[in-house]
């Protein structure tokens, strides 16, 4: 074999080797799948959270280790206040994440626009997934028209903060978890009579109370308002009676901070934030307080309003099976859900996690004195809670209702005709806004 033939032979071997290398690299490239996740920074519940990405990062690390060739990415630094606008822009540009967090106020719009993929078929085919593990109010938050569009990742109910120091000074025991409007009225009357500087409630409105009296201001579809329902009228009268005990004073947050208010509704995340030491000392130093379910109306139960952070899949996800697996990891996996209590301030939507004795002990460990907020109370709150459907125009319609009811009360006018007229005005607005 002459020199020219040898050179040709070596050239063929080299090219064959390069083609094999290129094929291997190309095959590896083709095997790599990128899953994009939409997430906001900080806390939606307005409670400090320095580890806002910790749970997500741990979930990504685990998911990538269990799914060879899959890479999970997200954009960091998008605040919760800017997240809705960012997500909308991504959807309009056909660049939305495969899996993304859904803020409560955005859910209905994302469903009606077709941005969220229905999950029922995936749930039905997944033998390892059981919807009964969730509290029903949490799961139903991600359901519209009987179709499941999102899974609950974390929930925060409204609870009633109780000033235990004022109750003790007035010689009154802490109310039971199944307390009623009458209990609330009796306690406030006794405290305000016995302690001149005390006030009944702060930031407790008829709109907070009506859910505990088996009433709702708006229809589920958001196309009608009911202000003349007898249960709603009872809620308005109940709050008016509480306000009368304040003798004309407009109670402020400072009155509460100083320990002069008996009851105040708060988000559970606030309870988690400010009960333990040292945050308790920084926020409220001169009184002991605890949390209870909301008081029950005569026609209702101890119902709290529930806010649930949802997660859904894009209806245009390139890899829906992988997107479902990652969605399930964040919203259903027990280990990930347990981490909520380390790095966030909400309640797990999974009952066995939220009521776990170890979790309850962890929550109570740094709380001075005894606490009424145990597994039984958590169960009562989470099983009876209601999710408010925030349809387009909800905030405006609610403001109209609250302002109108306030004017009726201040003018001491006949609430029958006034509320009926206000109801017609709001229904006209809802009709025009659809």
C-alpha positions as semicolon CSV with decimal commas, in nm:
position;residue;x (nm);y (nm);z (nm)
1;X;0,000;0,000;0,000
2;X;0,149;0,330;-0,108
3;X;0,150;0,651;0,095
4;X;-0,153;0,802;-0,084
5;X;-0,367;0,496;-0,006
6;X;-0,260;0,507;0,358
7;X;-0,358;0,874;0,385
8;X;-0,699;0,799;0,234
9;X;-0,747;0,516;0,483
10;X;-0,663;0,736;0,778
11;X;-0,893;1,008;0,642
12;X;-1,184;0,762;0,618
13;X;-1,121;0,639;0,975
14;X;-1,105;0,999;1,105
15;X;-1,428;1,100;0,930
16;X;-1,604;0,788;1,055
17;X;-1,493;0,871;1,410
18;X;-1,610;1,231;1,380
19;X;-1,947;1,123;1,242
20;X;-1,988;0,883;1,534
21;X;-1,902;1,160;1,782
22;X;-2,142;1,403;1,616
23;X;-2,417;1,141;1,616
24;X;-2,366;1,073;1,985
25;X;-2,373;1,444;2,070
26;X;-2,679;1,498;1,853
27;X;-2,855;1,199;2,010
28;X;-2,776;1,331;2,357
29;X;-2,904;1,673;2,254
30;X;-3,225;1,521;2,123
31;X;-3,272;1,328;2,445
32;X;-3,250;1,642;2,663
33;X;-3,592;1,777;2,751
34;X;-3,634;2,116;2,917
35;X;-3,930;2,165;3,146
36;X;-4,005;2,529;3,234
37;X;-4,170;2,633;3,559
38;X;-4,342;2,964;3,635
39;X;-4,286;3,085;3,991
40;X;-4,299;3,412;4,184
41;X;-4,047;3,538;4,439
42;X;-4,123;3,606;4,804
43;X;-4,451;3,524;4,972
44;X;-4,798;3,569;4,826
45;X;-4,925;3,588;5,184
46;X;-4,710;3,895;5,265
47;X;-4,509;3,714;5,532
48;X;-4,127;3,730;5,517
49;X;-3,977;3,433;5,335
50;X;-3,604;3,429;5,274
51;X;-3,612;3,076;5,131
52;X;-3,883;3,124;4,871
53;X;-3,712;2,898;4,615
54;X;-3,594;2,630;4,859
55;X;-3,886;2,390;4,808
56;X;-3,878;2,435;4,431
57;X;-3,502;2,386;4,411
58;X;-3,521;2,067;4,615
59;X;-3,804;1,938;4,398
60;X;-3,607;2,015;4,079
61;X;-3,296;1,839;4,208
62;X;-3,495;1,530;4,293
63;X;-3,695;1,534;3,969
64;X;-3,387;1,565;3,749
65;X;-3,217;1,279;3,935
66;X;-3,521;1,057;3,876
67;X;-3,570;1,160;3,510
68;X;-3,252;1,123;3,308
69;X;-3,221;1,374;3,027
70;X;-3,471;1,618;3,177
71;X;-3,372;1,968;3,284
72;X;-3,608;2,191;3,483
73;X;-3,566;2,568;3,460
74;X;-3,737;2,876;3,602
75;X;-3,695;3,254;3,595
76;X;-3,614;3,395;3,939
77;X;-3,680;3,741;4,080
78;X;-4,042;3,791;3,965
79;X;-4,229;3,941;4,262
80;X;-4,581;3,820;4,341
81;X;-4,717;4,166;4,252
82;X;-4,565;4,140;3,901
83;X;-4,620;3,769;3,845
84;X;-4,966;3,791;3,684
85;X;-4,848;4,044;3,427
86;X;-4,537;3,839;3,352
87;X;-4,737;3,520;3,304
88;X;-4,988;3,695;3,078
89;X;-4,706;3,827;2,860
90;X;-4,553;3,481;2,833
91;X;-4,887;3,331;2,728
92;X;-4,945;3,601;2,465
93;X;-4,597;3,534;2,322
94;X;-4,659;3,156;2,322
95;X;-4,372;3,115;2,569
96;X;-4,559;3,028;2,886
97;X;-4,403;2,777;3,128
98;X;-4,505;2,412;3,107
99;X;-4,601;2,413;3,476
100;X;-4,678;2,728;3,670
101;X;-4,817;2,868;3,992
102;X;-5,166;3,013;3,961
103;X;-5,257;3,304;4,186
104;X;-5,614;3,280;4,324
105;X;-5,723;3,597;4,142
106;X;-5,595;3,467;3,806
107;X;-5,750;3,120;3,805
108;X;-6,086;3,197;3,643
109;X;-5,930;3,403;3,366
110;X;-5,672;3,133;3,288
111;X;-5,949;2,873;3,268
112;X;-6,179;3,076;3,042
113;X;-5,891;3,171;2,813
114;X;-5,794;2,806;2,764
115;X;-5,444;2,856;2,904
116;X;-5,474;2,576;3,161
117;X;-5,487;2,212;3,060
118;X;-5,767;1,997;3,207
119;X;-5,618;1,738;3,442
120;X;-5,900;1,486;3,480
121;X;-5,770;1,236;3,227
122;X;-5,423;1,243;3,383
123;X;-5,570;1,198;3,731
124;X;-5,787;0,910;3,608
125;X;-5,495;0,726;3,447
126;X;-5,255;0,779;3,739
127;X;-5,295;0,490;3,981
128;X;-5,060;0,654;4,236
129;X;-5,272;0,968;4,272
130;X;-5,571;0,995;4,505
131;X;-5,772;1,317;4,510
132;X;-5,927;1,218;4,844
133;X;-5,594;1,292;5,011
134;X;-5,675;1,663;4,978
135;X;-5,914;1,870;5,183
136;X;-6,210;1,911;4,951
137;X;-6,221;2,296;4,973
138;X;-5,854;2,306;4,865
139;X;-5,908;2,070;4,573
140;X;-6,226;2,243;4,460
141;X;-6,035;2,572;4,438
142;X;-5,873;2,431;4,123
143;X;-6,201;2,309;3,973
144;X;-6,445;2,489;3,746
145;X;-6,752;2,345;3,579
146;X;-6,675;2,005;3,727
147;X;-6,331;1,995;3,561
148;X;-6,003;1,994;3,755
149;X;-5,766;2,249;3,602
150;X;-5,513;2,289;3,883
151;X;-5,391;2,123;4,202
152;X;-5,359;2,291;4,542
153;X;-5,001;2,350;4,651
154;X;-5,054;2,552;4,969
155;X;-5,352;2,705;5,151
156;X;-5,406;2,989;5,395
157;X;-5,743;3,026;5,573
158;X;-5,868;3,327;5,763
159;X;-5,881;3,267;6,139
160;X;-5,997;3,476;6,431
161;X;-5,725;3,615;6,657
162;X;-5,831;3,626;7,019
163;X;-5,678;3,864;7,275
164;X;-5,639;3,621;7,565
165;X;-5,509;3,894;7,796
166;X;-5,830;4,100;7,765
167;X;-6,040;3,789;7,823
168;X;-5,837;3,706;8,134
169;X;-5,871;4,061;8,271
170;X;-6,248;4,041;8,223
171;X;-6,267;3,696;8,384
172;X;-6,377;3,521;8,064
173;X;-6,259;3,181;7,940
174;X;-6,127;3,124;7,590
175;X;-6,422;3,032;7,364
176;X;-6,447;2,679;7,226
177;X;-6,363;2,601;6,865
178;X;-6,735;2,566;6,782
179;X;-6,826;2,910;6,914
180;X;-7,109;3,118;6,766
181;X;-7,203;3,477;6,686
182;X;-7,389;3,493;7,016
183;X;-7,076;3,382;7,201
184;X;-6,881;3,654;7,022
185;X;-7,140;3,921;7,107
186;X;-7,159;3,815;7,472
187;X;-6,781;3,814;7,514
188;X;-6,738;4,154;7,349
189;X;-7,017;4,306;7,556
190;X;-6,868;4,178;7,882
191;X;-6,512;4,287;7,796
192;X;-6,606;4,636;7,676
193;X;-6,824;4,690;7,983
194;X;-6,558;4,574;8,229
195;X;-6,254;4,729;8,056
196;X;-6,320;5,089;7,942
197;X;-6,028;5,104;7,695
198;X;-6,127;4,779;7,522
199;X;-6,298;4,751;7,183
200;X;-6,492;4,461;7,035
201;X;-6,334;4,394;6,696
202;X;-6,109;4,538;6,431
203;X;-6,122;4,466;6,057
204;X;-6,415;4,224;6,093
205;X;-6,674;4,303;5,826
206;X;-7,013;4,168;5,730
207;X;-6,846;4,018;5,423
208;X;-6,621;3,810;5,653
209;X;-6,920;3,702;5,859
210;X;-7,163;3,604;5,586
211;X;-6,975;3,284;5,490
212;X;-7,019;3,158;5,846
213;X;-7,395;3,206;5,804
214;X;-7,425;2,989;5,492
215;X;-7,438;3,287;5,258
216;X;-7,243;3,413;4,959
217;X;-7,250;3,761;4,812
218;X;-7,197;3,654;4,449
219;X;-7,300;3,354;4,242
220;X;-7,026;3,107;4,150
221;X;-7,018;3,235;3,791
222;X;-7,001;3,595;3,910
223;X;-7,307;3,700;3,713
224;X;-7,532;3,802;4,002
225;X;-7,523;3,956;4,348
226;X;-7,755;3,889;4,641
227;X;-7,765;4,157;4,910
228;X;-8,125;4,103;5,018
229;X;-8,085;3,740;5,126
230;X;-8,190;3,705;5,491
231;X;-7,861;3,537;5,588
232;X;-7,666;3,830;5,447
233;X;-7,891;4,076;5,629
234;X;-7,821;3,885;5,951
235;X;-7,444;3,918;5,889
236;X;-7,480;4,295;5,841
237;X;-7,683;4,329;6,163
238;X;-7,432;4,112;6,353
239;X;-7,138;4,334;6,258
240;X;-7,342;4,648;6,334
241;X;-7,405;4,521;6,687
242;X;-7,034;4,460;6,738
243;X;-6,950;4,809;6,614
244;X;-7,206;4,966;6,847
245;X;-7,001;4,838;7,141
246;X;-6,716;5,067;7,032
247;X;-6,929;5,374;7,119
248;X;-6,874;5,553;6,792
249;X;-6,497;5,513;6,782
250;X;-6,335;5,402;6,456
251;X;-6,106;5,124;6,575
252;X;-5,762;5,114;6,411
253;X;-5,480;4,864;6,372
254;X;-5,289;5,056;6,638
255;X;-5,567;4,981;6,888
256;X;-5,517;4,615;6,811
257;X;-5,137;4,636;6,831
258;X;-5,166;4,797;7,173
259;X;-5,375;4,505;7,296
260;X;-5,707;4,690;7,322
261;X;-5,913;4,482;7,074
262;X;-6,082;4,153;7,162
263;X;-6,109;3,991;6,816
264;X;-5,954;4,044;6,474
265;X;-5,961;3,822;6,162
266;X;-5,616;3,739;6,029
267;X;-5,463;3,512;5,770
268;X;-5,323;3,189;5,911
269;X;-4,986;3,287;5,762
270;X;-4,986;3,588;5,993
271;X;-5,049;3,356;6,287
272;X;-4,756;3,138;6,177
273;X;-4,538;3,444;6,135
274;X;-4,601;3,623;6,461
275;X;-4,682;3,353;6,715
276;X;-4,331;3,205;6,761
277;X;-4,047;3,378;6,940
278;X;-3,875;3,613;6,845
279;X;-4,122;3,754;6,589
280;X;-4,392;3,759;6,855
281;X;-4,185;3,995;7,067
282;X;-4,115;4,221;6,771
283;X;-4,481;4,252;6,671
284;X;-4,698;4,222;6,982
285;X;-4,528;4,252;7,319
286;X;-4,795;4,339;7,571
287;X;-5,065;4,075;7,534
288;X;-5,116;3,704;7,481
289;X;-5,323;3,591;7,185
290;X;-5,426;3,281;6,998
291;X;-5,628;3,167;6,698
292;X;-5,972;3,012;6,657
293;X;-6,207;2,926;6,370
294;X;-6,446;3,204;6,275
295;X;-6,765;3,218;6,488
296;X;-7,067;3,039;6,340
297;X;-7,381;3,224;6,238
298;X;-7,730;3,092;6,330
299;X;-7,774;2,932;5,986
300;X;-7,412;2,833;5,927
301;X;-7,096;2,687;6,073
302;X;-6,744;2,792;6,177
303;X;-6,656;2,868;5,816
304;X;-6,340;3,052;5,713
305;X;-6,252;3,204;5,380
306;X;-5,972;3,004;5,220
307;X;-5,701;3,124;4,983
308;X;-5,526;2,845;4,795
309;X;-5,213;2,868;4,586
310;X;-5,269;2,649;4,282
311;X;-5,042;2,495;4,022
312;X;-5,145;2,405;3,671
313;X;-5,012;2,288;3,336
314;X;-5,005;2,482;3,015
315;X;-5,255;2,357;2,759
316;X;-4,966;2,386;2,509
317;X;-4,706;2,196;2,712
318;X;-4,470;2,004;2,481
319;X;-4,434;1,718;2,728
320;X;-4,761;1,689;2,922
321;X;-4,669;1,360;3,088
322;X;-4,350;1,507;3,235
323;X;-4,532;1,827;3,328
324;X;-4,790;1,621;3,516
325;X;-4,521;1,429;3,704
326;X;-4,352;1,751;3,816
327;X;-4,685;1,911;3,906
328;X;-4,769;1,606;4,114
329;X;-4,431;1,620;4,288
330;X;-4,484;1,976;4,409
331;X;-4,850;1,938;4,504
332;X;-4,886;1,577;4,616
333;X;-4,554;1,441;4,736
334;X;-4,551;1,401;5,115
335;X;-4,185;1,497;5,159
336;X;-4,226;1,818;4,960
337;X;-4,547;1,905;5,144
338;X;-4,376;1,857;5,480
339;X;-4,119;2,115;5,374
340;X;-4,395;2,376;5,359
341;X;-4,375;2,401;5,736
342;X;-4,002;2,476;5,721
343;X;-3,991;2,727;5,439
344;X;-4,341;2,875;5,409
345;X;-4,630;2,994;5,629
346;X;-4,933;2,815;5,491
347;X;-5,114;2,488;5,557
348;X;-5,067;2,179;5,345
349;X;-5,382;2,098;5,145
350;X;-5,316;1,730;5,224
351;X;-5,502;1,635;5,542
352;X;-5,258;1,377;5,677
353;X;-4,976;1,633;5,654
354;X;-5,166;1,931;5,798
355;X;-5,295;1,730;6,094
356;X;-4,977;1,530;6,150
357;X;-4,895;1,520;6,523
358;X;-4,530;1,598;6,458
359;X;-4,623;1,903;6,252
360;X;-4,866;2,029;6,517
361;X;-4,598;1,984;6,786
362;X;-4,350;2,172;6,568
363;X;-4,594;2,462;6,530
364;X;-4,657;2,477;6,903
365;X;-4,297;2,429;7,020
366;X;-4,201;2,796;7,039
367;X;-4,542;2,932;7,141
368;X;-4,545;3,050;7,504
369;X;-4,822;2,906;7,718
370;X;-5,095;2,680;7,588
371;X;-5,261;2,704;7,249
372;X;-5,605;2,613;7,124
373;X;-5,483;2,576;6,767
374;X;-5,439;2,200;6,747
375;X;-5,507;1,926;6,490
376;X;-5,878;1,924;6,569
377;X;-5,907;2,297;6,503
378;X;-5,707;2,266;6,181
379;X;-5,941;1,988;6,067
380;X;-6,250;2,195;6,148
381;X;-6,118;2,497;5,962
382;X;-5,991;2,318;5,653
383;X;-6,288;2,087;5,597
384;X;-6,549;2,364;5,624
385;X;-6,359;2,650;5,456
386;X;-6,487;2,820;5,141
387;X;-6,289;2,949;4,847
388;X;-6,400;3,285;4,707
389;X;-6,425;3,277;4,328
390;X;-6,257;3,594;4,204
391;X;-6,420;3,644;3,866
392;X;-6,333;3,938;3,635
393;X;-6,476;4,251;3,797
394;X;-6,488;4,092;4,143
395;X;-6,288;4,362;4,321
396;X;-6,499;4,642;4,177
397;X;-6,828;4,466;4,255
398;X;-6,717;4,392;4,611
399;X;-6,615;4,756;4,664
400;X;-6,956;4,870;4,541
401;X;-7,127;4,635;4,788
402;X;-6,911;4,733;5,084
403;X;-6,941;5,107;5,018
404;X;-7,315;5,080;4,969
405;X;-7,372;4,884;5,288
406;X;-7,154;5,129;5,480
407;X;-7,357;5,424;5,352
408;X;-7,681;5,252;5,449
409;X;-7,550;5,196;5,800
410;X;-7,421;5,553;5,839
411;X;-7,746;5,704;5,713
412;X;-7,948;5,466;5,930
413;X;-8,188;5,430;5,639
414;X;-8,429;5,153;5,559
415;X;-8,206;4,868;5,454
416;X;-8,481;4,692;5,262
417;X;-8,515;4,946;4,981
418;X;-8,154;5,064;4,999
419;X;-8,001;4,718;4,967
420;X;-8,243;4,621;4,691
421;X;-8,143;4,928;4,490
422;X;-7,774;4,856;4,552
423;X;-7,822;4,495;4,447
424;X;-7,976;4,606;4,115
425;X;-7,687;4,844;4,054
426;X;-7,426;4,574;4,116
427;X;-7,612;4,321;3,899
428;X;-7,619;4,575;3,616
429;X;-7,243;4,620;3,653
430;X;-7,186;4,244;3,650
431;X;-7,400;4,207;3,340
432;X;-7,205;4,478;3,156
433;X;-6,873;4,334;3,268
434;X;-6,926;3,981;3,135
